[in-house]
Amino acid sequence: MTATNMKRGVKIAVAIGTCLLTVLAVLIVWLTLTSSSCSRQVSRWEAEYGRGVEREVTLYSMTGEEIGRWEGIIDVEYTDGRVDLMFFDENGDFIDRVVVNPGAGSLVVDQV
């Protein structure tokens, strides 16, 4: 095999390797971005750093009666056995906070 043929073979091998690595990288990125855990993480980032997440929160008593309902851009945090609902306006500015203590009932959070 001559030197010219060897160089050509190396170039072909590098090109094939580069193509395979590119396909593998695209596949990994696609699988990651289309997964449920990635979707949840994006929602967390939107809530933490962006405009927030549009949610509908309903509080039910132990007997199933609706106690309260809130809609809007709401951040939900679970801390020390209680749930903090923090409300934001369209600009991401903090408006109000509601604290739901343990034993108050059931809290249902729907992302709109």
C-alpha positions as CSV (number, residue, x, y, z in Angstrom):
1,M,0.0,0.0,0.0
2,T,1.4,3.4,-1.0
3,A,1.6,6.4,1.3
4,T,-1.1,8.1,-0.8
5,N,-3.5,5.2,-0.3
6,M,-2.8,5.2,3.5
7,K,-3.6,8.9,3.8
8,R,-6.8,8.4,1.9
9,G,-7.7,5.4,4.1
10,V,-7.1,7.5,7.3
11,K,-9.2,10.3,5.9
12,I,-12.0,8.0,5.2
13,A,-11.8,6.4,8.6
14,V,-11.8,9.8,10.3
15,A,-14.8,10.9,8.2
16,I,-16.7,7.8,9.1
17,G,-15.8,8.1,12.8
18,T,-16.9,11.8,12.8
19,C,-20.2,10.9,11.3
20,L,-20.8,8.1,13.8
21,L,-20.0,10.4,16.7
22,T,-22.2,13.1,15.3
23,V,-25.2,10.7,15.0
24,L,-24.6,9.3,18.5
25,A,-24.4,12.9,19.9
26,V,-27.7,13.9,18.2
27,L,-29.4,10.7,19.4
28,I,-28.3,11.3,23.0
29,V,-29.5,14.9,22.9
30,W,-32.8,13.9,21.3
31,L,-33.4,11.2,23.9
32,T,-32.6,13.6,26.7
33,L,-34.8,16.4,25.4
34,T,-37.8,14.2,24.7
35,S,-37.7,12.5,28.1
36,S,-40.2,13.2,30.9
37,S,-37.5,14.1,33.4
38,C,-36.1,16.7,30.9
39,S,-39.6,18.1,30.6
40,R,-39.9,18.4,34.4
41,Q,-36.5,20.0,34.6
42,V,-37.4,22.6,32.0
43,S,-40.5,23.4,34.0
44,R,-38.4,23.8,37.1
45,W,-36.0,26.2,35.2
46,E,-39.0,28.2,33.9
47,A,-40.4,28.5,37.4
48,E,-37.0,29.3,39.0
49,Y,-35.4,31.6,36.4
50,G,-38.1,32.6,33.9
51,R,-41.5,34.1,33.9
52,G,-42.8,31.2,36.0
53,V,-45.2,28.4,35.3
54,E,-48.9,28.8,34.8
55,R,-50.7,26.6,37.4
56,E,-54.1,25.9,38.9
57,V,-54.0,24.9,42.6
58,T,-56.9,23.5,44.5
59,L,-57.1,22.8,48.2
60,Y,-59.6,20.2,49.4
61,S,-60.6,19.5,53.0
62,M,-60.3,16.0,54.5
63,T,-63.9,15.4,53.6
64,G,-63.3,16.4,49.9
65,E,-64.8,19.9,50.0
66,E,-63.0,22.6,48.1
67,I,-61.4,25.1,50.5
68,G,-59.5,27.3,48.1
69,R,-58.5,27.6,44.5
70,W,-55.8,29.7,43.0
71,E,-54.8,30.3,39.3
72,G,-51.9,32.1,37.8
73,I,-48.1,32.0,37.8
74,I,-47.5,30.0,41.0
75,D,-44.3,28.5,42.4
76,V,-44.9,25.6,44.7
77,E,-42.3,24.7,47.4
78,Y,-42.5,21.9,49.9
79,T,-40.5,22.9,53.0
80,D,-40.5,21.4,56.5
81,G,-43.8,19.6,56.1
82,R,-45.7,22.6,54.7
83,V,-46.4,23.8,51.2
84,D,-45.6,27.4,50.2
85,L,-47.5,28.8,47.2
86,M,-45.8,31.9,45.8
87,F,-47.6,34.1,43.3
88,F,-46.0,36.2,40.6
89,D,-47.3,38.7,38.1
90,E,-46.6,38.5,34.3
91,N,-43.2,40.3,34.8
92,G,-42.0,37.7,37.3
93,D,-42.4,40.0,40.3
94,F,-43.5,38.5,43.6
95,I,-47.1,39.3,44.6
96,D,-48.2,37.1,47.5
97,R,-47.6,33.9,49.4
98,V,-50.0,31.3,50.8
99,V,-48.8,28.7,53.3
100,V,-50.6,25.4,53.5
101,N,-49.9,23.6,56.8
102,P,-49.8,19.8,57.2
103,G,-53.2,18.3,57.9
104,A,-55.1,21.1,56.1
105,G,-56.3,18.7,53.5
106,S,-55.2,17.7,50.0
107,L,-53.5,20.0,47.6
108,V,-53.9,19.4,43.8
109,V,-51.5,21.2,41.5
110,D,-52.2,21.3,37.8
111,Q,-49.8,22.8,35.3
112,V,-51.8,24.7,32.7
